[in-house]
Amino acid sequence: MNNNMRLGIAILALAGFGVLIYNNYKSPDKVAAPAMGGTPAGRAIVQVSVPELTGQAAIGKLAFNAKCATCHGENAVGQVGVAPPLVHQIYRPGHHGDMAFLMAARNGVRSHHWKFGNMPPVDGITDAEVKSIVAYVRALQQANGIN
């Protein structure tokens, strides 16, 4: 077997391995927008326990209500047919760090975990508002067992 043939086989093996890894990686996180039969659009997707909020998280709740709740629902519960819940394992700090929220707010996000469609940038939001919103979302996540 010549070197070109060996190289070709190696490339095919790596490509196959890459597809296998990609499919195994993406499958658990790829979540369809909840099919809830006759559930009307806009209904909460998850139930959330809301902790007592102080400091940055309390400020974040106000900013979230002003900038995010229209789509993501009150207390980040998501809305059927509208947007995903942020109190969800997909958005845990180890998977979506705080910077991911900032980048999403600034630039929007292409749909990649859910089938709600793309998220547009949030008009007029500041980095300080996003920082406080992240503190609020993290407080909600922690209160609901998402670390």
C-alpha positions as CSV (number, residue, x, y, z in Angstrom):
1,M,0.0,0.0,0.0
2,N,1.5,3.4,-1.0
3,N,1.6,6.5,1.1
4,N,-1.2,8.3,-0.8
5,M,-3.5,5.3,-0.1
6,R,-2.6,5.3,3.6
7,L,-3.2,9.0,3.8
8,G,-6.6,8.6,2.1
9,I,-7.6,5.8,4.5
10,A,-6.5,7.9,7.5
11,I,-8.5,10.9,6.3
12,L,-11.6,8.8,5.8
13,A,-11.2,7.2,9.2
14,L,-10.8,10.6,10.9
15,A,-13.8,12.0,9.0
16,G,-15.9,9.0,10.1
17,F,-14.8,9.4,13.7
18,G,-15.5,13.1,13.6
19,V,-19.1,12.4,12.3
20,L,-19.6,9.9,15.1
21,I,-18.3,12.3,17.8
22,Y,-20.4,15.1,16.4
23,N,-23.6,13.1,16.3
24,N,-23.0,11.8,19.8
25,Y,-22.2,15.2,21.1
26,K,-25.1,17.1,19.5
27,S,-27.9,14.5,20.1
28,P,-28.4,15.0,23.8
29,D,-28.4,18.8,23.5
30,K,-30.6,19.1,20.4
31,V,-34.0,19.7,21.9
32,A,-37.1,20.3,19.8
33,A,-39.4,23.1,20.8
34,P,-41.8,21.3,23.0
35,A,-44.6,19.6,21.2
36,M,-47.4,20.1,23.7
37,G,-50.3,19.0,21.6
38,G,-53.1,21.5,22.2
39,T,-51.0,23.6,24.5
40,P,-51.3,27.2,23.4
41,A,-48.2,29.1,22.3
42,G,-46.8,31.3,25.0
43,R,-47.4,28.8,27.8
44,A,-44.5,28.2,30.2
45,I,-42.2,25.3,29.3
46,V,-40.7,24.6,32.8
47,Q,-41.7,25.4,36.4
48,V,-39.2,27.4,38.3
49,S,-38.7,28.0,42.0
50,V,-37.7,31.6,42.5
51,P,-35.3,32.3,45.4
52,E,-35.1,35.5,47.4
53,L,-33.0,37.7,45.2
54,T,-30.6,40.3,46.4
55,G,-27.9,42.6,45.0
56,Q,-27.0,42.0,41.3
57,A,-29.6,39.2,40.9
58,A,-32.4,41.5,42.0
59,I,-31.3,44.2,39.6
60,G,-31.0,41.5,36.9
61,K,-34.6,40.5,37.4
62,L,-35.7,44.0,36.5
63,A,-33.5,44.1,33.4
64,F,-34.6,40.6,32.4
65,N,-38.3,41.6,32.7
66,A,-37.6,44.7,30.5
67,K,-35.4,43.0,27.9
68,C,-35.9,39.2,27.9
69,A,-39.2,38.1,29.4
70,T,-41.2,39.0,26.4
71,C,-39.7,35.9,24.7
72,H,-38.1,33.8,27.4
73,G,-41.0,34.2,29.8
74,E,-41.3,35.4,33.4
75,N,-38.5,33.9,35.5
76,A,-36.9,32.5,32.4
77,V,-39.4,29.6,32.1
78,G,-39.5,29.7,28.3
79,Q,-42.6,29.9,26.2
80,V,-44.1,27.2,24.0
81,G,-43.6,28.2,20.4
82,V,-41.6,31.3,21.3
83,A,-38.3,30.8,23.1
84,P,-36.5,28.2,25.3
85,P,-36.3,28.3,29.1
86,L,-33.0,29.6,30.5
87,V,-33.5,27.6,33.6
88,H,-32.4,24.4,31.9
89,Q,-29.3,22.1,31.9
90,I,-28.4,23.4,28.4
91,Y,-27.6,26.8,29.9
92,R,-25.7,25.6,33.0
93,P,-22.5,27.5,33.6
94,G,-20.3,24.6,32.4
95,H,-22.0,24.5,29.0
96,H,-23.0,28.2,28.4
97,G,-20.6,30.5,30.3
98,D,-21.6,34.0,31.2
99,M,-19.9,35.3,28.0
100,A,-22.3,33.2,25.9
101,F,-25.2,35.3,27.3
102,L,-23.4,38.5,26.5
103,M,-22.6,37.4,23.0
104,A,-26.2,36.3,22.4
105,A,-27.6,39.6,23.6
106,R,-25.1,41.6,21.5
107,N,-25.1,39.5,18.3
108,G,-28.1,37.2,18.4
109,V,-27.7,33.5,18.2
110,R,-28.3,31.0,15.4
111,S,-30.6,28.2,16.6
112,H,-28.4,25.3,17.7
113,H,-29.9,23.6,20.7
114,W,-33.6,24.2,20.2
115,K,-35.9,24.5,17.2
116,F,-37.4,27.9,18.1
117,G,-35.5,29.7,15.3
118,N,-32.7,32.2,15.6
119,M,-32.6,34.8,18.4
120,P,-32.1,38.3,17.2
121,P,-29.7,40.7,19.0
122,V,-31.4,42.6,21.9
123,D,-31.8,46.2,20.9
124,G,-30.3,48.8,23.3
125,I,-29.1,46.3,25.9
126,T,-25.9,47.2,27.8
127,D,-23.1,45.0,29.0
128,A,-24.0,46.0,32.5
129,E,-27.6,44.9,32.0
130,V,-26.5,41.6,30.6
131,K,-24.1,41.1,33.6
132,S,-27.0,41.6,36.0
133,I,-29.3,39.4,33.9
134,V,-26.8,36.6,34.0
135,A,-26.6,37.0,37.8
136,Y,-30.4,36.6,37.9
137,V,-30.5,33.6,35.6
138,R,-27.7,31.9,37.5
139,A,-29.6,32.5,40.8
140,L,-32.7,30.9,39.3
141,Q,-30.6,28.0,37.9
142,Q,-28.9,27.4,41.3
143,A,-32.2,27.5,43.1
144,N,-33.5,24.8,40.7
145,G,-30.6,22.5,41.0
146,I,-28.7,23.6,37.9
147,N,-25.0,24.2,38.7
